[in-house]
Amino acid sequence: MASGPETEQGGSAGTREGTALGDLSMPPPKAAGLRSWFAELKRRRVFRALVAYGIASFAVLQIIEPIMHGAHWPEIVLSYVVAGLAAGFPIVITLAWIFDVKAGRIERTAPAPAATGLRGIRLALLLVGIGVLSAAPGLFYYFVVRGGGRSLSTEGNSSASTASSIAVLPFLSSGEENAYFAQGFHDELLRQLGRIGDLRVISRTSVMQYKEGARNSREIAEALGVSSIVEGSVQRAGNRVRVEARLIDARNDRQMWGDRYDRNVTDIFAIQTAVAEEIAKTLQARLSPAQKAQIDRKPTQSTEAYDLYLRALEYTNRPGSEPENLAIAGRLYRKAIDADPSFALARARLADVTSRAYLYQPGKLNSVAEEAKEQAEKALQLQPDLPEAHLAMGMYFYGVPNDFDRALAELEIARAGVPGEATFLIAVIMKRQGKIDEAIRHYQMAARLDPRQPDVLLELATMLRLARRYEEADQVSDRALMIAPDYAAASMNKALLHEAWKGETDLAKSVLRDMVGRFDRRGRLGVQESTIIPLLMHNPREALVFLESVQADSLTGRFVVPKAFLYACAHEALGDAPRARKEYEAALPSLEAEVQKSPSSTGQHTILALAYAGLDRKQEALREVGRAVELLPMHHDVTLQHNTEINRAQVEARVGETDAAIEHIRYLLSIPCQLSPALLRIDPRWAPLRADPRFQKLAELE
């Protein structure tokens, strides 16, 4: 920006000959020479403005980059920031040329003494060119030297860099006794590396498929979307342990780092820390003082407690969250805590498995919930910055009191150390809050962190189905089934998707036939809960065959569904009213008992309401579904609310409240939820409405 007196002559010239850029006249380079041109730039303080803006831009990048990595934003966000700052250079040069700051006021710069020179578009282009040249070194460094545009791998609507991504393959071992120890070392190394914000560490479930068999680094890297692979072995003999670890650049199979550690088993933490720090150093990942302190900290001083912890971790990580495995893990964690009461990580893990046990059991025990809260709080008291403790606290708030705001606050803290697990649970909560687009985005983020985890892909496909983005949901379902072809929950979700999307039931019938003999004979639903009941309702002939193969009297998940009730629905759909009535009457005592046992369960009230409706007990049916609706606010669950409203409309349709049912259907079709026009056409429970012209229009039957 220029200084110096503004002459009367210069001012009048600016008035006569000024352009869109103001008083821009200057001696042409040919006449005044290059020296005059630089003198004019100096007089107008353009160079000083450039230096100041460059320093400010550098400061902005220094601030935003650690924030970005800590929040696990995609690398492309930083690319946009760099591009925006680069675009500011021409603007700053132009403003510096035109204006000056005098005595705290912005004024137009006095023109050059000569009356002729570059003006208008020619001068504007020249100034923009200088700005572009000024920004070029920074852009070249970021996008070429530094690799800001590193091999971006798209997933959903985001991009992720593979240059700072890493997969830690299961460490090899020999013998059963070595196996759990090697697996525990692998899990804890993943935990250590997850602390480093500059690294995107692929989650455990995605790498466990490479535990056995031949390994091809390039193929693994391509499948997981990473550039670096860590592999090694762990052997334990008495109080001695040998660990070998290697870091491989999977793009060219070059070993970037490797080392062997022969030490006492009590030094296992030091080995984990050394391996994590060497990997970070080799990959040039920044390690903040707080991250280094977390990595260096020993979780326990007790070898006995740590051994029990590793044994518990093996049961915790078994697939399916089976109650038996969670119970064994809980007992082992408690023993570890008895050996070392200050073992915060063991307390956090115990709180997590206890919350999960509470969440998935049909009868909720207050003592289980209290233990989960107590252990999570104690873990935070012992180690306030422990990510696993914040994860456990978030799991408690989500699963027990349904305090989603407090759960999200804890999970955002946990993301710094356990990004995959925290991001997945954040997505689950946003689903229950009805934030469909946000939930989909977080499931996509979780899928990038855990690309070979079919459970994550199943949840993503489910969310896309609720959003009625059926084609995308079908593609994600295929990815899940490609990873796990025998994954029954994914097969059932795809079958339900095809029903909701196209009204096609062939796949659903095939899936139900395949499930005969494969379903848990004790009737436990697990993750199949939200899909198998609708499929049975939509396909009554296949439902009858399937139910014969289940030995238990009820299907059990978060609520209990007697087989007699499902038999009744199937027989009613097939037109056998007497048999249906008999089955409804058989199911009624069990359903009434379950409502007495779990009076706050909306699911139990709606099933009882449907049974009353099947028996033409209109007032009781409307009373029970009304109670279910009244209970919704205490659950803070939008997905549950929509499912309950679908059931309410079905009850209303069955008992002759046609107008109310039609209005509820119209509303449900206007929001993201399970219901679709195709399901209105194929679900037998909507049969009482089929002759109504309003229903025909909603079901797209016209």
N, C-alpha and C positions, 0 to 999 in steps of 0.2 A: 504494500500500500504506500502511496506516495506522500511526501511531505513538501513543505515549501509554500511560498505565497502564491495565491492565484491572482494573475494579472487581469485587469479589466479587458485587455485585448484578447487574452485566452478565453475568458468567459464569453465574449461576444462571438468568437469563432465557434465555440462549442454550441452556442445557440443556433448558429447558421448551419453548421455542417455536421452536427451530432447525428449518430445512428442509433440503432436499437441497443448497442453496447455503450452508449454515452459518448464522451469526448475521447475518441480513440485515435485521432490523427497522430502520426509520428513520422520521422524521416525514413524513407525507404532504405533497405540495407545497401543497395547499390550506391546511393548518394552519401549516406552518413557512415556506412561501413558497419561491420559486425560489432565494432567497439561501441558505437552509438546505440545499437540495439540492446546490448547487455547493460549499458548505462541506464537506459530507460527502464528496463526490468528492475534494476537495482533501485532506481529512484522511486518506483512504484511499490517497492518492498515485496515484490513477487517471490523472490528467493526466500525471504524470511517467512512468508506465509506458507511456502512449500515445506520448509523445514519444520515449522510448528505443526502443520497438519500431519506430516509424516510421523512425528513423535507422538501426537495424539492417537493416530491410527494404531501405532505399535502398542500403546498403552491399552487401547480398547481390546486388542487381540489378546494381550497378556491377561486381561481380566476375564474375558468371555470364554476363552478356551478351557481353563480348568473348570469353570461353571458347567460348560457343555459336557465335558467328560464325566464330571461328578454326577450330572443328571442323566447321563447315558443318552444324550441326544445323538441323532445320526450325524456322521461327519459332514454331510452335505450342508448342514446348518452353518457350520464354520465357513464352508465355501461361499455361501450366500453373503455372509458378513464380509469376507475378504473382497468379494466382487463389488459389494456396495461401497466399501471404503475406497476401493480403487476408482470407482466412478466419481468419487468426490474430488479427485485431484483436478480435473478440468474445471469443475465448478469453483473450487477455491482459487485457482489461477485467475479465472475471469473476474471473480468478485474482488480479488486483490488489485487487479488492473484498473477496475472502474472506481472503487471506493477507497477512502482513507478514514482513519479514526483520529479525530482531533479533539482534545479536551473532553474525551468521553462521548463525543458525538460522531456519527457516521456521516461523512460528506463525500461528494463526488470529487475524484482526483483531478487536479489541474492538468490540462493537456500539455503536450510537448510544445516547446517554443515555436517550432516550425509549423506551418499551416498545412503542409502536405504530408502524406505518408499512407501507410496501410490503414484502411478503414473497412467498416462493414463486415461482410461475410468473409473476406480474405483474412482480416485480422482475427475474427472469431475462430476460423479454422486453424490458424496458426497457434492461438492460445490453447485450443483443445488438443492440438498435436503435442504441445509441450506437456500438457497434463497427462496425456496417454504415455508419453515417454517417461515421465516421472513415476507413473504407476507400474510401468513394465517390469522393472527389476523385482519388485515385491510379488507381482503376479507370477513371474517366472520361478522365483524361489518357492512359492507356496504350491503351485500346481505342477511344477516339473521336478525341482530339486527335492523339496520336502515330500512331495507326493500327495498333495491335498486332494487330488482327484483319484486317489488310489482305487483301483479295481472295485468300483462300486457294485455291490450285489443287491439288486432290488428285491424287496419282499413287501407285498402290498403296495402302499403308497410311499414307503420310505426307502432310503439307501443306507447301506452299511459298509464300512471299510474293512477289507480283508487284510490290509497291511499290518494292523495292530490286533488281529484276531488269532486265537490260538486254541488248539484242541489238545487236551492232556489225555492220552490213551491210558487204559488201565495198566498198572504196573504188573509185570509178570512175577510169578513166584512158583515154588515147588512145595507140594505137601499141603494138607488141610490146615495145619497150624499156621503155616506161612500165609495162606490165602486171605484170611480175615485181616491179618496185619498189613499185608500189601494193599488190600482194598481200602483199609482205613488210612494208610499213608496217601493213597491216591485221592481219597475224598478230602483229606485235610490240605493237600497241596492245591487242589481245586479251590478250596476255601481261601487259602492264602493268596493265590493269584487273583481271585475275585475281588480282593481288596484294592488292587491297582487300577485306578480309574482309566488309565490310558489303554488298558487291554480289554478286549472283548473275549471272554473265556466261555467256550461252549460248555453247556451244562452236562452234568454227569450222565443223565439218561441217554443223551445222544452219542456218547462215546463208549458206553458199556457194550454195545454190539460188537466192538472190536476187541473184546476181552480175549477171545480165542480165535484161532485160525491165522492164515497168512495175512500180512499187512502190506498194503501198497500205499505209501505216503501220498502220492499224487492223487490217487483215487479217493482216499479218505478226505484229503483237503478239499477236493472238488465237491464231494458229497456234503461236507459240513460248512463249506464257504469260508475256509480259513487259509492262511498262508504258512503257518508254522505248526509243527507237531512236536509234542513232548512224549517221549516213551522211556521206559526203563524197567528195572526189576528191583525187588526187595527180597532179601533172604535173611531170616532170623534164626540164630542158633543159640539157645540159652539167653544170656545177657548181652550177646553181640548181635549187631545188625549190619548188613552190607546193603547199600543203596547205590545203584547205578542209574544215572539220568542223562538223557541226550535231548538237545533241541535241534530240530531239523527244519531247514527251509524246504517245504514240500514242493515248491515250484521247480527245484532242480535237484532234490534229494541230497543237498549238501548239509553236513553236520555243522551247525553254527556254534555249538557249545556242547561239552560233555564232561562228566566228572564221576568219580567213584568215592564213596564215603564208607570207611570201615570204623565203626565206633561202638560204644556201649549203647544199649537200648535206651538208656536214660537221656542220650543226646539226640533222640529222634526229632525233637522239636527244632534243635539247631540245624539239623540236616534239612528239614522242610523249609526253614527260613533261608538257608544258604541257597537251596535250589531255586526258590521263588525269586530271590534277589538277583541271582545270576541270570535267570531268564529275563527279568525286567531290564537288567543292564544290557544284555545282548540285543534285545529288541528296542533299546533306547526309549523305553517307557519311563515316564517321569514318576517318581515315587515321592510323594509329599512326606513331610515329617510325621504327620498324623498316620498316614498309611504305613510308613516304616515302623512306627511304634506299635501298631496293631500286629504287623507281621512278626516282629521280634518278641512279642509277648508270649510267654508260655501259657497254655490254657490251664495246666495243672502241674504241681510239683510231684505228684504221686504217680509212679509207674503203674501201680495196681489200679488206680482210678482211671488212668488213660486206657489201660488194657480193657477194662469193663466198658468204657465208653465206646471203643472201637467195635467191640462185640455187639453192643446195642445199636450202633450205627448200621451194622450189616442188616439187622432186622428192620430198622427204620426205612432203609432204602429198597426193601423188597417191594415189587410192584403190587398195586391194587389196594393199598392201605387195609389189608386184611386185619380184622380185629385180633386174631391170634398173634400175628406179627407185632402189632402195636402193643399188645399186652406184654409180650416178652421183652420188647425194647424198653418199655416203661420200667419193668423190674430191674433190668440191667443198669439203666440210668440211675435208678434209686440207689443201687449198690455202689455205683461210682461216686454218687454224692455222699453216701455214708463214709466212703474212703477219703474223700476230700470235700468237706462242706463248702469250700470256697471255689469249687469248680463251676464257674458261671456258665460255660458252654454246655456242660451236661445238664444244668438246670434249664437252660433255654431249649435244648432238644427235648427234655422231658415235658416241658410246657407245650411244645408243638405237638408231640404225639398224643398228649392228653386232650388237647383241644380237638384234634382230629377224631379221636375216639368218641368224644362228646358229640361232635357234629354228625357222625354217621350212624350213631346208635338210635334205634327207634324210641326207646325209653330214656329220657334225659335225666341223669343223676346229678344233683346239685354238688355232691362231693367231688365229682370229676371236674366240673367247671371251676370249683374253688381251688383245687390243686393246680389246675392250669394257670390260673391268675397268680396264685402264690409263687409258683416257680418262676414265672416270667418276671414278676416284680423283684424277686430276690436276685435273679440274674442281672437285672439292670442296676440294682444297688451295688452288686459286686463289681460290675464292669459296665458303666453307663454308655460306652461307645461300642458295645458289642452288637454287630448287625444282627446276629442270630437271635439275640434277646429282643430286639425291636421287632424282628419278624414274628417271634412267638407272641409278643404282646399284640401285634396286629392281628394274628390268627385268633387270639382270644377275643378281642373286641369284635371281630367279624363273626365268629362262630357261636359265641355265647350270648352277649347282650345285643348283638346286631347293631353296635354303635359304629356305623361305617365311617363317619368323619374321623373319629379317633383311630380307627384301624388304618385309614389311609395316611394319617399323619405319621404313624409308626412305620408303615411300610415304605414311605418315601425316605425315611432315614435308613431303613434296612437296605434299600437299593444300592447304596454305596458299596456294600460288601457282599450281598447275595442278590445280584440284579435279576437273575432268572426267576427264582422263587418269588421274590417280592413283586416283580412286574406281572407275573401270572396271577397272583392273588389280587393285585390292584385291578386287573382286568375282570376277575370274577366279581369283585365288589361293584365295579362300574356297571356290569351286566345287571346286577340286582338293583342298582339305582336307576336303571332304565336309560343310562347314558350309552346308547347303542354304538354310536360312531366312536366314542372314546374307548369303549370296551374293545371294539374291533381293532383299533390302533394299538392298544396295549397287548392284545393277543398276538398281533403281528410282530411286535417287539419281542415278546416272549418266544415266539417261533424262531426268530433270528438267533436268540441266545441258546435255544434248544431245538435245532432244526430237525432232529431225528426223534423227537418225542411225540408219539401219536396222540397222547392225551391233550397236548397243547393244540394240535391241529384239529382234534375233535371239537374242542371248545370253540375254536375259531370258526369251524364249519357250522356249528350250532348257532353262533351269533349271526353269521351271514344268512342263515336260514330264517332266523327271527326278523332280520332286516329285509327279508324277501329278495335278497341278492342271490337267487338260486343258482345261477350258472357259476358264480364264484365259489359258492358253497360246495358245489359238485366237484370242482377242481381241487379244492382243499381236501375234501373227503377222499378223493382218489390218491392224493399224496399220502394221507394217513394209512390207507390200505396198502399202498405200495411199500411202505416201511413195515407195516404189521398186517400181512394178509389175513391172519386169523383173528384180528381184533374185532370181537363181536359187537362191541358198542359202536365202532365206526361203521360197520356194515348196517346195523340197525338205523343209525343216524342217516346214512345215505338212502336207505329204503324209505324212511319217513320224509326225507327231503323230496324224493321223487313223487310221493303221494301229494305233498303240499304244493309242489311246483306244477306237475302235469296231471295229477289225479291218477297216476299209474300205480297199480298195486302188485304187478308181477314180481318185482324185486322184493317187496315186503313179504309176499307169500313164500318166495324161495328162501329168504333169510329165516323166517319162522320155521320152515321145514328143516333147515339146516341146524337150527338151535335145539331141536328135539334130541334129548340125550346129552347135550353139551352144556345146558344151563345148570347152574348150581341147584342140585337136588334139594338143598335145604331152603330154597326160595329166596336167597339173598340177592337183591337187585344190583347193588353197587352203582357204578357209573351208568348202567343201562336203565336206571329208573325212569328217566325222562322220555325214553323212546319205546321201551318194550310194552308199556301199558297202552299207549295210543295204537301201536301196531296190532295188539291183540283186539282192541276195540274195532278197528277198521277191517279186520280179516277174521270173521267169526269161525269159519270152518277150520282154518289153520290153528286158531286159538284153542279149539276143543282138543285137537291132537297134541298141541304143545302142553296144555295143562295136565294131560294124562301122564306126561313124563316127569312132572314135578311131584316129588314125594311129600313135601311140606303142605300143610293146610293153608298157608298164606304166602304171598310174596311180600318180602319185607325190605324196606329201605328207610327213608325218613318217615314214612307212614306204612301202615299195615293194610294189605289188600287181600281179603280172604279169597281163596280159589272159588268158593261158591258164588261170590259176587261176579267174578269174571265169567264163570259158567252161565250165570243168569243173563249177563249182557250178550253173550254169544248166542244163546238159545232165543232170546228176544229178537235179535237181529235176523235170525234164520226163520222167524215166524212161529216158533214153538212157544206160545204164550203160557200154557200150563206148566211146562217144564221150567220156563224162566221164573214163573211165580214161586215154584217150589224152591228153586235155588236162592232167590232173593230172601225168602223166609228163613232158609238155612243160614244165610250169611248175616242176618240181622242181629242175633245175639252177640256175635263176635264184634261186629261193627259198633254196636252200642257200648260194649265193654271197652273198646279201644278209645272211644270218645271220653268215657269216664276216666280212663287212665291218662289220656293226653288232651285235656280240655282246651288247650291253646293251639292245637294242631288244626290248621285250616284244611289240610288234606283229609284228615279223618272226618271232619264235619261234612265236606263236600261228597265223600264216598257214601257216607250214611244218607245224605240228602238224595243222592242218585238211587240208592236202594229203596228209600221211601217212595220216590217217584215211580219206580218200577212196580211197586205194590199199590199204586194209585192213592197213596196217602198224601194228598196234596199239601195240607197245612203243615204236617211234620216235615215234608220235603222243603217247603219254602222257609220254614223256621230254621232248619239246620244250615241251609245255604246262606241264609241271612246272618247267622252266627259266624259263619266262615268269613263273610265279607266284613263283619264288625271287627274281627280279629286282625285284619290286614295291617292297620296302622302300627301295631306293636312289632311287626316283623320288618318293616322298612324295606320291603322286597317288591320291586315293581314287577319282576318276572312272575313271582308268586301271585301278585295281584291280578295280572292278566290271565294267568291260568285259572284262577278262582272265578274270574268273571266269565270265562268260557264255560266252566262247569255250571255257573249260575244260569247262563243262557240255555244250556242243555236241560237243566231241571225245569226251567220255565217252559221250554218247548214240550217236554214230556207231560207236564201237568196242565197244559192248555193255556198258559199265559203267553199267547202268541205275540201280541203287540210288544210286550216287554222284551221277549226274546229277540225279536227283529231289531229293536232299537239297540240292544246290547251288541248284537252281531255287527250292525252298521258301524258302531263306534270301534269295535275291535279290529275291523278291517281297515280302519283309518290310522292305526298305530302299528309299530313293529311288535309282532307277537306270533304265537304258534299258528293262529287261525289263518286260513286262506280260502279263496273261492273254491279251489279244487277239493279241499278237505270238507267243505260244506256239501259237495256233491257225493263224496264217497263214504263219509262217516254215517253209519246207521242211526246214530243218536239224533241226527237232524231230520229223520224221516217224518216226524209229525208236521214239519213245516214245508214239505216239498211241494204241496199244492198251492201255497201262498205266492201270488205274483211278486210280492216284495222280496221274498226269499229267493225266488227264481232269478231275479235280477242280481241280487247280491252274490249268488252262487254262479252267476254267468251261465245260466241254463237257457236263457232266451236266445 
